[in-house]
């Protein structure tokens, strides 16, 4: 089984549940705190290039997203500007993000986590 990267926010109950679910499945993963190490523009671009829709990466229910008028920005900014904005603060990014060699799972998706066992 390949190494898996888990990007989450330690205070987030959804992230806690997702990480525990991965542990319960026996998935070997490294935890990365999104507030201490934001995803970079290069990482986000690679996720988009691997098929993750850019819109799926936004934490649209987060306070920072709403304060910064995210809904409007997503209508007017270019893809490059949106990626740079996401990379500017980890709290703008939907979490958790689970990354393996062959897939990227955004959100707490137990059914998709099971596919990491293959």
CORLINBEL-V603736 format. One record per residue. RES is the residue in three letters. SS is DSSP state (H for helix, E for strand, - for the rest). PHI is phi in whole degrees, 0 to 359 (* if undefined). D_LAST is the distance of its C-alpha to the last C-alpha in whole Angstrom. Layout:
RES;SS;PHI;D_LAST + RES;SS;PHI;D_LAST
//
This chain:
UNK;-;*;7 + UNK;-;280;9 + UNK;-;289;12 + UNK;E;241;13 + UNK;E;258;16 + UNK;E;249;17 + UNK;E;253;21 + UNK;E;209;23 + UNK;-;244;26 + UNK;-;304;27 + UNK;-;273;30 + UNK;-;276;28 + UNK;H;295;27 + UNK;H;295;24 + UNK;H;296;22 + UNK;H;299;23 + UNK;H;296;21 + UNK;H;295;18 + UNK;H;296;18 + UNK;H;297;19 + UNK;H;299;16 + UNK;H;295;13 + UNK;H;299;15 + UNK;H;297;15 + UNK;H;282;12 + UNK;-;85;12 + UNK;-;281;10 + UNK;-;278;13 + UNK;E;223;15 + UNK;E;261;18 + UNK;E;268;20 + UNK;E;238;23 + UNK;E;284;26 + UNK;-;294;27 + UNK;-;278;30 + UNK;-;263;31 + UNK;-;219;29 + UNK;-;300;29 + UNK;-;298;26 + UNK;-;275;28 + UNK;H;303;29 + UNK;H;296;27 + UNK;H;297;24 + UNK;H;298;25 + UNK;H;300;26 + UNK;H;295;23 + UNK;H;295;21 + UNK;H;297;23 + UNK;H;294;23 + UNK;-;272;19 + UNK;-;107;20 + UNK;-;279;21 + UNK;-;298;24 + UNK;H;306;27 + UNK;H;301;28 + UNK;H;288;25 + UNK;H;272;25 + UNK;E;273;28 + UNK;-;276;29 + UNK;-;291;32 + UNK;-;263;33 + UNK;-;283;33 + UNK;H;298;37 + UNK;H;298;37 + UNK;H;302;36 + UNK;H;291;38 + UNK;H;298;41 + UNK;-;266;40 + UNK;-;57;41 + UNK;H;303;37 + UNK;H;300;37 + UNK;H;289;40 + UNK;H;301;39 + UNK;H;295;36 + UNK;H;279;38 + UNK;H;251;41 + UNK;-;282;39 + UNK;-;285;37 + UNK;H;301;33 + UNK;H;297;34 + UNK;H;294;36 + UNK;H;293;34 + UNK;H;296;31 + UNK;H;298;34 + UNK;H;296;35 + UNK;H;301;31 + UNK;H;289;31 + UNK;H;286;34 + UNK;-;202;33 + UNK;H;300;30 + UNK;H;289;31 + UNK;H;278;31 + UNK;E;267;27 + UNK;-;295;25 + UNK;-;218;23 + UNK;-;283;21 + UNK;E;238;19 + UNK;E;244;15 + UNK;E;237;14 + UNK;-;238;11 + UNK;-;300;12 + UNK;-;244;11 + UNK;-;204;12 + UNK;E;230;14 + UNK;E;244;15 + UNK;E;254;19 + UNK;-;100;20 + UNK;-;273;19 + UNK;-;234;16 + UNK;H;305;14 + UNK;H;298;13 + UNK;H;282;11 + UNK;H;299;10 + UNK;H;298;8 + UNK;H;290;6 + UNK;H;288;6 + UNK;H;281;4 + UNK;-;291;0
//
